Amino acid sequence: MVLAFLVTLLNPVIADALDLEEGTQLLQMDWLLSGVLIAGLMVVAIVSGWFPSRKAAKLDPIEALRTE
């Protein structure tokens, strides 16, 4: 997210290179949406690791090795 913000600092350089009007903003950051997206992805990552590990923890090790 910080890297994306740093890229938005290039707005004046890009606008000058493309001969756009003064004050044209090509790259814009929505901080709230970015934060919600990162939080949502963290929840998905935690849940996708937690459910399989919980299921594996309930298995008997001998039975798990025997079936594979």
PDB file of N, H, CA, C and O in Angstrom:
ATOM      1  N   MET A   1       0.827  -1.178   0.000  1.00  0.00           N
ATOM      2  CA  MET A   1       0.000   0.000   0.000  1.00  0.00           C
ATOM      3  C   MET A   1       0.875   1.247   0.000  1.00  0.00           C
ATOM      4  O   MET A   1       0.564   2.238  -0.660  1.00  0.00           O
ATOM      5  N   VAL A   2       1.954   1.185   0.735  1.00  0.00           N
ATOM      6  H   VAL A   2       2.207   0.380   1.271  1.00  0.00           H
ATOM      7  CA  VAL A   2       2.880   2.320   0.768  1.00  0.00           C
ATOM      8  C   VAL A   2       3.538   2.502  -0.597  1.00  0.00           C
ATOM      9  O   VAL A   2       3.726   3.630  -1.053  1.00  0.00           O
ATOM     10  N   LEU A   3       3.883   1.401  -1.242  1.00  0.00           N
ATOM     11  H   LEU A   3       3.730   0.485  -0.872  1.00  0.00           H
ATOM     12  CA  LEU A   3       4.485   1.477  -2.574  1.00  0.00           C
ATOM     13  C   LEU A   3       3.507   2.101  -3.566  1.00  0.00           C
ATOM     14  O   LEU A   3       3.906   2.914  -4.401  1.00  0.00           O
ATOM     15  N   ALA A   4       2.238   1.730  -3.483  1.00  0.00           N
ATOM     16  H   ALA A   4       1.913   1.070  -2.805  1.00  0.00           H
ATOM     17  CA  ALA A   4       1.228   2.328  -4.367  1.00  0.00           C
ATOM     18  C   ALA A   4       1.102   3.825  -4.103  1.00  0.00           C
ATOM     19  O   ALA A   4       0.943   4.606  -5.041  1.00  0.00           O
ATOM     20  N   PHE A   5       1.170   4.228  -2.846  1.00  0.00           N
ATOM     21  H   PHE A   5       1.299   3.593  -2.084  1.00  0.00           H
ATOM     22  CA  PHE A   5       1.117   5.654  -2.530  1.00  0.00           C
ATOM     23  C   PHE A   5       2.319   6.388  -3.114  1.00  0.00           C
ATOM     24  O   PHE A   5       2.180   7.494  -3.636  1.00  0.00           O
ATOM     25  N   LEU A   6       3.487   5.780  -3.029  1.00  0.00           N
ATOM     26  H   LEU A   6       3.600   4.881  -2.605  1.00  0.00           H
ATOM     27  CA  LEU A   6       4.685   6.422  -3.580  1.00  0.00           C
ATOM     28  C   LEU A   6       4.574   6.593  -5.091  1.00  0.00           C
ATOM     29  O   LEU A   6       5.083   7.569  -5.642  1.00  0.00           O
ATOM     30  N   VAL A   7       3.916   5.660  -5.760  1.00  0.00           N
ATOM     31  H   VAL A   7       3.503   4.867  -5.312  1.00  0.00           H
ATOM     32  CA  VAL A   7       3.726   5.781  -7.208  1.00  0.00           C
ATOM     33  C   VAL A   7       2.804   6.958  -7.527  1.00  0.00           C
ATOM     34  O   VAL A   7       2.966   7.608  -8.559  1.00  0.00           O
ATOM     35  N   THR A   8       1.840   7.235  -6.651  1.00  0.00           N
ATOM     36  H   THR A   8       1.708   6.706  -5.812  1.00  0.00           H
ATOM     37  CA  THR A   8       0.946   8.373  -6.898  1.00  0.00           C
ATOM     38  C   THR A   8       1.696   9.703  -6.861  1.00  0.00           C
ATOM     39  O   THR A   8       1.212  10.702  -7.393  1.00  0.00           O
ATOM     40  N   LEU A   9       2.869   9.722  -6.241  1.00  0.00           N
ATOM     41  H   LEU A   9       3.262   8.910  -5.809  1.00  0.00           H
ATOM     42  CA  LEU A   9       3.654  10.951  -6.223  1.00  0.00           C
ATOM     43  C   LEU A   9       4.207  11.294  -7.611  1.00  0.00           C
ATOM     44  O   LEU A   9       4.701  12.400  -7.830  1.00  0.00           O
ATOM     45  N   LEU A  10       4.123  10.349  -8.537  1.00  0.00           N
ATOM     46  H   LEU A  10       3.722   9.450  -8.359  1.00  0.00           H
ATOM     47  CA  LEU A  10       4.593  10.581  -9.906  1.00  0.00           C
ATOM     48  C   LEU A  10       3.544  11.256 -10.786  1.00  0.00           C
ATOM     49  O   LEU A  10       3.775  11.432 -11.982  1.00  0.00           O
ATOM     50  N   ASN A  11       2.400  11.638 -10.223  1.00  0.00           N
ATOM     51  H   ASN A  11       2.213  11.495  -9.251  1.00  0.00           H
ATOM     52  CA  ASN A  11       1.352  12.292 -11.003  1.00  0.00           C
ATOM     53  C   ASN A  11       1.853  13.480 -11.820  1.00  0.00           C
ATOM     54  O   ASN A  11       1.567  13.545 -13.015  1.00  0.00           O
ATOM     55  N   PRO A  12       2.588  14.422 -11.228  1.00  0.00           N
ATOM     56  CA  PRO A  12       3.049  15.568 -12.026  1.00  0.00           C
ATOM     57  C   PRO A  12       3.991  15.152 -13.158  1.00  0.00           C
ATOM     58  O   PRO A  12       3.931  15.721 -14.248  1.00  0.00           O
ATOM     59  N   VAL A  13       4.849  14.180 -12.915  1.00  0.00           N
ATOM     60  H   VAL A  13       4.898  13.719 -12.029  1.00  0.00           H
ATOM     61  CA  VAL A  13       5.798  13.735 -13.936  1.00  0.00           C
ATOM     62  C   VAL A  13       5.055  13.099 -15.110  1.00  0.00           C
ATOM     63  O   VAL A  13       5.365  13.377 -16.268  1.00  0.00           O
ATOM     64  N   ILE A  14       4.074  12.246 -14.810  1.00  0.00           N
ATOM     65  H   ILE A  14       3.822  12.021 -13.869  1.00  0.00           H
ATOM     66  CA  ILE A  14       3.308  11.590 -15.864  1.00  0.00           C
ATOM     67  C   ILE A  14       2.464  12.605 -16.625  1.00  0.00           C
ATOM     68  O   ILE A  14       2.373  12.543 -17.851  1.00  0.00           O
ATOM     69  N   ALA A  15       1.856  13.529 -15.913  1.00  0.00           N
ATOM     70  H   ALA A  15       1.931  13.580 -14.917  1.00  0.00           H
ATOM     71  CA  ALA A  15       1.034  14.560 -16.566  1.00  0.00           C
ATOM     72  C   ALA A  15       1.883  15.415 -17.493  1.00  0.00           C
ATOM     73  O   ALA A  15       1.433  15.763 -18.585  1.00  0.00           O
ATOM     74  N   ASP A  16       3.100  15.763 -17.087  1.00  0.00           N
ATOM     75  H   ASP A  16       3.465  15.481 -16.200  1.00  0.00           H
ATOM     76  CA  ASP A  16       3.987  16.546 -17.957  1.00  0.00           C
ATOM     77  C   ASP A  16       4.413  15.742 -19.177  1.00  0.00           C
ATOM     78  O   ASP A  16       4.479  16.285 -20.280  1.00  0.00           O
ATOM     79  N   ALA A  17       4.702  14.462 -18.997  1.00  0.00           N
ATOM     80  H   ALA A  17       4.649  14.021 -18.101  1.00  0.00           H
ATOM     81  CA  ALA A  17       5.141  13.627 -20.107  1.00  0.00           C
ATOM     82  C   ALA A  17       4.032  13.444 -21.145  1.00  0.00           C
ATOM     83  O   ALA A  17       4.313  13.321 -22.337  1.00  0.00           O
ATOM     84  N   LEU A  18       2.785  13.426 -20.699  1.00  0.00           N
ATOM     85  H   LEU A  18       2.557  13.525 -19.731  1.00  0.00           H
ATOM     86  CA  LEU A  18       1.654  13.239 -21.608  1.00  0.00           C
ATOM     87  C   LEU A  18       1.033  14.557 -22.053  1.00  0.00           C
ATOM     88  O   LEU A  18       0.032  14.557 -22.769  1.00  0.00           O
ATOM     89  N   ASP A  19       1.613  15.677 -21.637  1.00  0.00           N
ATOM     90  H   ASP A  19       2.426  15.676 -21.055  1.00  0.00           H
ATOM     91  CA  ASP A  19       1.113  17.019 -21.957  1.00  0.00           C
ATOM     92  C   ASP A  19      -0.360  17.183 -21.572  1.00  0.00           C
ATOM     93  O   ASP A  19      -1.176  17.640 -22.373  1.00  0.00           O
ATOM     94  N   LEU A  20      -0.682  16.805 -20.339  1.00  0.00           N
ATOM     95  H   LEU A  20      -0.020  16.434 -19.688  1.00  0.00           H
ATOM     96  CA  LEU A  20      -2.042  16.947 -19.835  1.00  0.00           C
ATOM     97  C   LEU A  20      -2.192  18.284 -19.129  1.00  0.00           C
ATOM     98  O   LEU A  20      -1.207  18.963 -18.837  1.00  0.00           O
ATOM     99  N   GLU A  21      -3.442  18.652 -18.858  1.00  0.00           N
ATOM    100  H   GLU A  21      -4.242  18.101 -19.095  1.00  0.00           H
ATOM    101  CA  GLU A  21      -3.711  19.924 -18.193  1.00  0.00           C
ATOM    102  C   GLU A  21      -3.147  19.934 -16.775  1.00  0.00           C
ATOM    103  O   GLU A  21      -2.950  18.881 -16.168  1.00  0.00           O
ATOM    104  N   GLU A  22      -2.892  21.119 -16.261  1.00  0.00           N
ATOM    105  H   GLU A  22      -3.052  21.974 -16.755  1.00  0.00           H
ATOM    106  CA  GLU A  22      -2.361  21.282 -14.914  1.00  0.00           C
ATOM    107  C   GLU A  22      -3.371  20.769 -13.892  1.00  0.00           C
ATOM    108  O   GLU A  22      -4.558  21.085 -13.976  1.00  0.00           O
ATOM    109  N   GLY A  23      -2.910  19.992 -12.942  1.00  0.00           N
ATOM    110  H   GLY A  23      -1.946  19.735 -12.873  1.00  0.00           H
ATOM    111  CA  GLY A  23      -3.770  19.478 -11.885  1.00  0.00           C
ATOM    112  C   GLY A  23      -4.445  18.157 -12.208  1.00  0.00           C
ATOM    113  O   GLY A  23      -5.249  17.669 -11.414  1.00  0.00           O
ATOM    114  N   THR A  24      -4.139  17.574 -13.346  1.00  0.00           N
ATOM    115  H   THR A  24      -3.486  17.970 -13.991  1.00  0.00           H
ATOM    116  CA  THR A  24      -4.734  16.285 -13.704  1.00  0.00           C
ATOM    117  C   THR A  24      -4.168  15.194 -12.803  1.00  0.00           C
ATOM    118  O   THR A  24      -2.952  15.051 -12.670  1.00  0.00           O
ATOM    119  N   GLN A  25      -5.053  14.435 -12.192  1.00  0.00           N
ATOM    120  H   GLN A  25      -6.041  14.551 -12.300  1.00  0.00           H
ATOM    121  CA  GLN A  25      -4.656  13.343 -11.298  1.00  0.00           C
ATOM    122  C   GLN A  25      -4.986  12.009 -11.967  1.00  0.00           C
ATOM    123  O   GLN A  25      -6.154  11.632 -12.057  1.00  0.00           O
ATOM    124  N   LEU A  26      -3.979  11.306 -12.428  1.00  0.00           N
ATOM    125  H   LEU A  26      -3.029  11.612 -12.355  1.00  0.00           H
ATOM    126  CA  LEU A  26      -4.182  10.006 -13.062  1.00  0.00           C
ATOM    127  C   LEU A  26      -4.239   8.893 -12.035  1.00  0.00           C
ATOM    128  O   LEU A  26      -5.039   7.965 -12.159  1.00  0.00           O
ATOM    129  N   LEU A  27      -3.398   8.983 -11.026  1.00  0.00           N
ATOM    130  H   LEU A  27      -2.748   9.737 -10.926  1.00  0.00           H
ATOM    131  CA  LEU A  27      -3.293   7.941 -10.004  1.00  0.00           C
ATOM    132  C   LEU A  27      -3.815   8.497  -8.691  1.00  0.00           C
ATOM    133  O   LEU A  27      -3.332   9.517  -8.200  1.00  0.00           O
ATOM    134  N   GLN A  28      -4.814   7.812  -8.122  1.00  0.00           N
ATOM    135  H   GLN A  28      -5.206   6.983  -8.521  1.00  0.00           H
ATOM    136  CA  GLN A  28      -5.383   8.268  -6.862  1.00  0.00           C
ATOM    137  C   GLN A  28      -5.505   7.096  -5.908  1.00  0.00           C
ATOM    138  O   GLN A  28      -5.785   5.973  -6.327  1.00  0.00           O
ATOM    139  N   MET A  29      -5.295   7.356  -4.628  1.00  0.00           N
ATOM    140  H   MET A  29      -5.068   8.268  -4.288  1.00  0.00           H
ATOM    141  CA  MET A  29      -5.397   6.319  -3.597  1.00  0.00           C
ATOM    142  C   MET A  29      -6.646   6.556  -2.757  1.00  0.00           C
ATOM    143  O   MET A  29      -6.927   7.683  -2.350  1.00  0.00           O
ATOM    144  N   ASP A  30      -7.385   5.494  -2.504  1.00  0.00           N
ATOM    145  H   ASP A  30      -7.157   4.578  -2.834  1.00  0.00           H
ATOM    146  CA  ASP A  30      -8.492   5.528  -1.559  1.00  0.00           C
ATOM    147  C   ASP A  30      -8.032   4.734  -0.337  1.00  0.00           C
ATOM    148  O   ASP A  30      -8.030   3.503  -0.350  1.00  0.00           O
ATOM    149  N   TRP A  31      -7.644   5.447   0.712  1.00  0.00           N
ATOM    150  H   TRP A  31      -7.645   6.447   0.723  1.00  0.00           H
ATOM    151  CA  TRP A  31      -7.036   4.807   1.871  1.00  0.00           C
ATOM    152  C   TRP A  31      -8.001   3.871   2.585  1.00  0.00           C
ATOM    153  O   TRP A  31      -7.601   2.798   3.035  1.00  0.00           O
ATOM    154  N   LEU A  32      -9.264   4.263   2.695  1.00  0.00           N
ATOM    155  H   LEU A  32      -9.589   5.135   2.329  1.00  0.00           H
ATOM    156  CA  LEU A  32     -10.240   3.421   3.381  1.00  0.00           C
ATOM    157  C   LEU A  32     -10.445   2.112   2.626  1.00  0.00           C
ATOM    158  O   LEU A  32     -10.439   1.038   3.229  1.00  0.00           O
ATOM    159  N   LEU A  33     -10.625   2.197   1.323  1.00  0.00           N
ATOM    160  H   LEU A  33     -10.630   3.070   0.834  1.00  0.00           H
ATOM    161  CA  LEU A  33     -10.822   0.993   0.518  1.00  0.00           C
ATOM    162  C   LEU A  33      -9.585   0.105   0.540  1.00  0.00           C
ATOM    163  O   LEU A  33      -9.706  -1.119   0.580  1.00  0.00           O
ATOM    164  N   SER A  34      -8.414   0.697   0.516  1.00  0.00           N
ATOM    165  H   SER A  34      -8.316   1.692   0.484  1.00  0.00           H
ATOM    166  CA  SER A  34      -7.177  -0.084   0.573  1.00  0.00           C
ATOM    167  C   SER A  34      -7.039  -0.804   1.912  1.00  0.00           C
ATOM    168  O   SER A  34      -6.636  -1.966   1.953  1.00  0.00           O
ATOM    169  N   GLY A  35      -7.366  -0.132   2.987  1.00  0.00           N
ATOM    170  H   GLY A  35      -7.694   0.812   2.954  1.00  0.00           H
ATOM    171  CA  GLY A  35      -7.304  -0.752   4.313  1.00  0.00           C
ATOM    172  C   GLY A  35      -8.302  -1.882   4.463  1.00  0.00           C
ATOM    173  O   GLY A  35      -7.976  -2.922   5.035  1.00  0.00           O
ATOM    174  N   VAL A  36      -9.521  -1.693   3.957  1.00  0.00           N
ATOM    175  H   VAL A  36      -9.785  -0.848   3.493  1.00  0.00           H
ATOM    176  CA  VAL A  36     -10.538  -2.745   4.015  1.00  0.00           C
ATOM    177  C   VAL A  36     -10.100  -3.940   3.183  1.00  0.00           C
ATOM    178  O   VAL A  36     -10.292  -5.084   3.595  1.00  0.00           O
ATOM    179  N   LEU A  37      -9.518  -3.691   2.026  1.00  0.00           N
ATOM    180  H   LEU A  37      -9.362  -2.762   1.692  1.00  0.00           H
ATOM    181  CA  LEU A  37      -9.040  -4.774   1.163  1.00  0.00           C
ATOM    182  C   LEU A  37      -7.942  -5.584   1.848  1.00  0.00           C
ATOM    183  O   LEU A  37      -7.971  -6.814   1.817  1.00  0.00           O
ATOM    184  N   ILE A  38      -6.990  -4.915   2.455  1.00  0.00           N
ATOM    185  H   ILE A  38      -6.967  -3.916   2.481  1.00  0.00           H
ATOM    186  CA  ILE A  38      -5.901  -5.608   3.149  1.00  0.00           C
ATOM    187  C   ILE A  38      -6.440  -6.409   4.329  1.00  0.00           C
ATOM    188  O   ILE A  38      -6.022  -7.547   4.541  1.00  0.00           O
ATOM    189  N   ALA A  39      -7.359  -5.833   5.099  1.00  0.00           N
ATOM    190  H   ALA A  39      -7.698  -4.909   4.926  1.00  0.00           H
ATOM    191  CA  ALA A  39      -7.950  -6.552   6.232  1.00  0.00           C
ATOM    192  C   ALA A  39      -8.729  -7.775   5.752  1.00  0.00           C
ATOM    193  O   ALA A  39      -8.649  -8.840   6.364  1.00  0.00           O
ATOM    194  N   GLY A  40      -9.471  -7.630   4.672  1.00  0.00           N
ATOM    195  H   GLY A  40      -9.535  -6.764   4.175  1.00  0.00           H
ATOM    196  CA  GLY A  40     -10.221  -8.760   4.127  1.00  0.00           C
ATOM    197  C   GLY A  40      -9.319  -9.867   3.644  1.00  0.00           C
ATOM    198  O   GLY A  40      -9.606 -11.042   3.870  1.00  0.00           O
ATOM    199  N   LEU A  41      -8.240  -9.519   2.987  1.00  0.00           N
ATOM    200  H   LEU A  41      -8.007  -8.564   2.803  1.00  0.00           H
ATOM    201  CA  LEU A  41      -7.292 -10.525   2.517  1.00  0.00           C
ATOM    202  C   LEU A  41      -6.603 -11.235   3.678  1.00  0.00           C
ATOM    203  O   LEU A  41      -6.311 -12.428   3.590  1.00  0.00           O
ATOM    204  N   MET A  42      -6.342 -10.514   4.757  1.00  0.00           N
ATOM    205  H   MET A  42      -6.579  -9.545   4.828  1.00  0.00           H
ATOM    206  CA  MET A  42      -5.751 -11.141   5.931  1.00  0.00           C
ATOM    207  C   MET A  42      -6.712 -12.145   6.553  1.00  0.00           C
ATOM    208  O   MET A  42      -6.291 -13.220   6.981  1.00  0.00           O
ATOM    209  N   VAL A  43      -7.994 -11.809   6.607  1.00  0.00           N
ATOM    210  H   VAL A  43      -8.336 -10.936   6.259  1.00  0.00           H
ATOM    211  CA  VAL A  43      -8.993 -12.726   7.162  1.00  0.00           C
ATOM    212  C   VAL A  43      -9.085 -13.983   6.302  1.00  0.00           C
ATOM    213  O   VAL A  43      -9.122 -15.093   6.833  1.00  0.00           O
ATOM    214  N   VAL A  44      -9.121 -13.820   4.982  1.00  0.00           N
ATOM    215  H   VAL A  44      -9.091 -12.919   4.551  1.00  0.00           H
ATOM    216  CA  VAL A  44      -9.189 -14.974   4.081  1.00  0.00           C
ATOM    217  C   VAL A  44      -7.954 -15.860   4.249  1.00  0.00           C
ATOM    218  O   VAL A  44      -8.077 -17.085   4.266  1.00  0.00           O
ATOM    219  N   ALA A  45      -6.776 -15.266   4.372  1.00  0.00           N
ATOM    220  H   ALA A  45      -6.676 -14.271   4.359  1.00  0.00           H
ATOM    221  CA  ALA A  45      -5.544 -16.041   4.530  1.00  0.00           C
ATOM    222  C   ALA A  45      -5.537 -16.811   5.854  1.00  0.00           C
ATOM    223  O   ALA A  45      -5.116 -17.967   5.898  1.00  0.00           O
ATOM    224  N   ILE A  46      -5.990 -16.186   6.906  1.00  0.00           N
ATOM    225  H   ILE A  46      -6.332 -15.247   6.870  1.00  0.00           H
ATOM    226  CA  ILE A  46      -6.017 -16.855   8.212  1.00  0.00           C
ATOM    227  C   ILE A  46      -7.017 -18.001   8.207  1.00  0.00           C
ATOM    228  O   ILE A  46      -6.714 -19.090   8.693  1.00  0.00           O
ATOM    229  N   VAL A  47      -8.202 -17.766   7.663  1.00  0.00           N
ATOM    230  H   VAL A  47      -8.448 -16.881   7.268  1.00  0.00           H
ATOM    231  CA  VAL A  47      -9.232 -18.804   7.635  1.00  0.00           C
ATOM    232  C   VAL A  47      -8.812 -19.962   6.740  1.00  0.00           C
ATOM    233  O   VAL A  47      -9.047 -21.121   7.081  1.00  0.00           O
ATOM    234  N   SER A  48      -8.193 -19.663   5.600  1.00  0.00           N
ATOM    235  H   SER A  48      -8.002 -18.722   5.323  1.00  0.00           H
ATOM    236  CA  SER A  48      -7.789 -20.740   4.687  1.00  0.00           C
ATOM    237  C   SER A  48      -6.665 -21.590   5.271  1.00  0.00           C
ATOM    238  O   SER A  48      -6.484 -22.727   4.835  1.00  0.00           O
ATOM    239  N   GLY A  49      -5.927 -21.100   6.210  1.00  0.00           N
ATOM    240  H   GLY A  49      -6.074 -20.176   6.564  1.00  0.00           H
ATOM    241  CA  GLY A  49      -4.921 -21.902   6.884  1.00  0.00           C
ATOM    242  C   GLY A  49      -5.430 -22.560   8.147  1.00  0.00           C
ATOM    243  O   GLY A  49      -4.949 -23.624   8.536  1.00  0.00           O
ATOM    244  N   TRP A  50      -6.407 -21.928   8.795  1.00  0.00           N
ATOM    245  H   TRP A  50      -6.797 -21.063   8.479  1.00  0.00           H
ATOM    246  CA  TRP A  50      -6.887 -22.418  10.075  1.00  0.00           C
ATOM    247  C   TRP A  50      -7.759 -23.658   9.934  1.00  0.00           C
ATOM    248  O   TRP A  50      -7.583 -24.613  10.690  1.00  0.00           O
ATOM    249  N   PHE A  51      -8.691 -23.669   8.989  1.00  0.00           N
ATOM    250  H   PHE A  51      -8.833 -22.893   8.375  1.00  0.00           H
ATOM    251  CA  PHE A  51      -9.593 -24.817   8.840  1.00  0.00           C
ATOM    252  C   PHE A  51      -8.857 -26.105   8.487  1.00  0.00           C
ATOM    253  O   PHE A  51      -9.098 -27.119   9.143  1.00  0.00           O
ATOM    254  N   PRO A  52      -7.980 -26.124   7.495  1.00  0.00           N
ATOM    255  CA  PRO A  52      -7.265 -27.383   7.217  1.00  0.00           C
ATOM    256  C   PRO A  52      -6.367 -27.832   8.373  1.00  0.00           C
ATOM    257  O   PRO A  52      -6.264 -29.030   8.639  1.00  0.00           O
ATOM    258  N   SER A  53      -5.730 -26.907   9.049  1.00  0.00           N
ATOM    259  H   SER A  53      -5.814 -25.935   8.833  1.00  0.00           H
ATOM    260  CA  SER A  53      -4.861 -27.302  10.160  1.00  0.00           C
ATOM    261  C   SER A  53      -5.676 -27.833  11.329  1.00  0.00           C
ATOM    262  O   SER A  53      -5.225 -28.734  12.036  1.00  0.00           O
ATOM    263  N   ARG A  54      -6.852 -27.297  11.542  1.00  0.00           N
ATOM    264  H   ARG A  54      -7.219 -26.565  10.969  1.00  0.00           H
ATOM    265  CA  ARG A  54      -7.729 -27.785  12.606  1.00  0.00           C
ATOM    266  C   ARG A  54      -8.198 -29.204  12.294  1.00  0.00           C
ATOM    267  O   ARG A  54      -8.252 -30.054  13.182  1.00  0.00           O
ATOM    268  N   LYS A  55      -8.535 -29.456  11.032  1.00  0.00           N
ATOM    269  H   LYS A  55      -8.491 -28.766  10.310  1.00  0.00           H
ATOM    270  CA  LYS A  55      -8.948 -30.795  10.623  1.00  0.00           C
ATOM    271  C   LYS A  55      -7.789 -31.782  10.767  1.00  0.00           C
ATOM    272  O   LYS A  55      -7.983 -32.902  11.237  1.00  0.00           O
ATOM    273  N   ALA A  56      -6.600 -31.373  10.367  1.00  0.00           N
ATOM    274  H   ALA A  56      -6.442 -30.462   9.985  1.00  0.00           H
ATOM    275  CA  ALA A  56      -5.426 -32.248  10.458  1.00  0.00           C
ATOM    276  C   ALA A  56      -5.049 -32.531  11.905  1.00  0.00           C
ATOM    277  O   ALA A  56      -4.562 -33.620  12.210  1.00  0.00           O
ATOM    278  N   ALA A  57      -5.260 -31.590  12.786  1.00  0.00           N
ATOM    279  H   ALA A  57      -5.655 -30.706  12.538  1.00  0.00           H
ATOM    280  CA  ALA A  57      -4.917 -31.790  14.198  1.00  0.00           C
ATOM    281  C   ALA A  57      -5.819 -32.832  14.859  1.00  0.00           C
ATOM    282  O   ALA A  57      -5.418 -33.470  15.832  1.00  0.00           O
ATOM    283  N   LYS A  58      -7.029 -33.005  14.341  1.00  0.00           N
ATOM    284  H   LYS A  58      -7.355 -32.487  13.551  1.00  0.00           H
ATOM    285  CA  LYS A  58      -7.961 -33.969  14.909  1.00  0.00           C
ATOM    286  C   LYS A  58      -7.692 -35.398  14.428  1.00  0.00           C
ATOM    287  O   LYS A  58      -8.221 -36.345  15.011  1.00  0.00           O
ATOM    288  N   LEU A  59      -6.889 -35.575  13.388  1.00  0.00           N
ATOM    289  H   LEU A  59      -6.459 -34.806  12.914  1.00  0.00           H
ATOM    290  CA  LEU A  59      -6.623 -36.905  12.845  1.00  0.00           C
ATOM    291  C   LEU A  59      -5.628 -37.671  13.721  1.00  0.00           C
ATOM    292  O   LEU A  59      -4.736 -37.094  14.341  1.00  0.00           O
ATOM    293  N   ASP A  60      -5.815 -38.968  13.745  1.00  0.00           N
ATOM    294  H   ASP A  60      -6.541 -39.437  13.241  1.00  0.00           H
ATOM    295  CA  ASP A  60      -4.849 -39.839  14.405  1.00  0.00           C
ATOM    296  C   ASP A  60      -3.638 -39.970  13.480  1.00  0.00           C
ATOM    297  O   ASP A  60      -3.811 -40.309  12.310  1.00  0.00           O
ATOM    298  N   PRO A  61      -2.425 -39.715  13.960  1.00  0.00           N
ATOM    299  CA  PRO A  61      -1.248 -39.726  13.078  1.00  0.00           C
ATOM    300  C   PRO A  61      -1.046 -41.057  12.363  1.00  0.00           C
ATOM    301  O   PRO A  61      -0.667 -41.065  11.191  1.00  0.00           O
ATOM    302  N   ILE A  62      -1.285 -42.171  13.026  1.00  0.00           N
ATOM    303  H   ILE A  62      -1.593 -42.164  13.977  1.00  0.00           H
ATOM    304  CA  ILE A  62      -1.094 -43.479  12.412  1.00  0.00           C
ATOM    305  C   ILE A  62      -2.093 -43.685  11.272  1.00  0.00           C
ATOM    306  O   ILE A  62      -1.733 -44.177  10.202  1.00  0.00           O
ATOM    307  N   GLU A  63      -3.349 -43.305  11.510  1.00  0.00           N
ATOM    308  H   GLU A  63      -3.641 -42.905  12.379  1.00  0.00           H
ATOM    309  CA  GLU A  63      -4.375 -43.447  10.475  1.00  0.00           C
ATOM    310  C   GLU A  63      -4.097 -42.517   9.293  1.00  0.00           C
ATOM    311  O   GLU A  63      -4.316 -42.896   8.143  1.00  0.00           O
ATOM    312  N   ALA A  64      -3.627 -41.331   9.564  1.00  0.00           N
ATOM    313  H   ALA A  64      -3.449 -41.024  10.499  1.00  0.00           H
ATOM    314  CA  ALA A  64      -3.330 -40.380   8.497  1.00  0.00           C
ATOM    315  C   ALA A  64      -2.205 -40.902   7.611  1.00  0.00           C
ATOM    316  O   ALA A  64      -2.270 -40.767   6.390  1.00  0.00           O
ATOM    317  N   LEU A  65      -1.182 -41.492   8.205  1.00  0.00           N
ATOM    318  H   LEU A  65      -1.129 -41.602   9.198  1.00  0.00           H
ATOM    319  CA  LEU A  65      -0.061 -42.049   7.428  1.00  0.00           C
ATOM    320  C   LEU A  65      -0.489 -43.297   6.677  1.00  0.00           C
ATOM    321  O   LEU A  65       0.012 -43.553   5.583  1.00  0.00           O
ATOM    322  N   ARG A  66      -1.377 -44.059   7.220  1.00  0.00           N
ATOM    323  H   ARG A  66      -1.784 -43.852   8.110  1.00  0.00           H
ATOM    324  CA  ARG A  66      -1.800 -45.304   6.594  1.00  0.00           C
ATOM    325  C   ARG A  66      -2.626 -45.026   5.331  1.00  0.00           C
ATOM    326  O   ARG A  66      -2.551 -45.790   4.369  1.00  0.00           O
ATOM    327  N   THR A  67      -3.397 -43.960   5.325  1.00  0.00           N
ATOM    328  H   THR A  67      -3.457 -43.340   6.107  1.00  0.00           H
ATOM    329  CA  THR A  67      -4.266 -43.683   4.170  1.00  0.00           C
ATOM    330  C   THR A  67      -3.504 -43.040   3.019  1.00  0.00           C
ATOM    331  O   THR A  67      -4.012 -43.030   1.898  1.00  0.00           O
ATOM    332  N   GLU A  68      -2.345 -42.521   3.239  1.00  0.00           N
ATOM    333  H   GLU A  68      -1.932 -42.529   4.150  1.00  0.00           H
ATOM    334  CA  GLU A  68      -1.622 -41.857   2.158  1.00  0.00           C
ATOM    335  C   GLU A  68      -0.634 -42.747   1.524  1.00  0.00           C
ATOM    336  O   GLU A  68       0.059 -42.336   0.593  1.00  0.00           O
TER     337      GLU A  68
END
